[in-house]
Amino acid sequence: MKRLEWMAIVAAMTLMAGCTDMTPRQQGTMSGAAMGAAGGAGIAAISGGDAWTGAAIGGLAGGVAGNIRGGRQQQSGW
């Protein structure tokens, strides 16, 4: 169990370090995809569907929406 915890900690730190130098569009895409996947999996699990399918569809939709929003922020210089 300790080994699994260390692997999770190292993976989380690697992901956080990889996201430090992103444009607003890239940040929007990544955060939108993550939130969409979580929401899609949750909704699918509650409604009795396949959570993996819900996560895939939600991640795709969230990534597209986040990309659009991040692109608008980048253009406006926010």
Long-range contacts (C-beta under 8 A, 24 or more apart in sequence): 23-70, 23-74, 24-70, 24-71, 24-73, 24-74, 24-78, 25-67, 25-70, 25-71, 25-73, 25-74, 26-70, 27-70, 28-66, 28-67, 28-68, 28-69, 28-70, 28-71, 28-73, 29-63, 29-66, 29-67, 29-70, 30-63, 30-66, 31-66, 32-62, 32-63, 32-64, 32-65, 32-66, 32-67, 32-69, 32-70, 33-59, 33-60, 33-62, 33-63, 33-66, 34-59, 34-62, 35-62, 35-66, 36-60, 36-61, 36-62, 36-63, 36-65, 36-66, 37-62
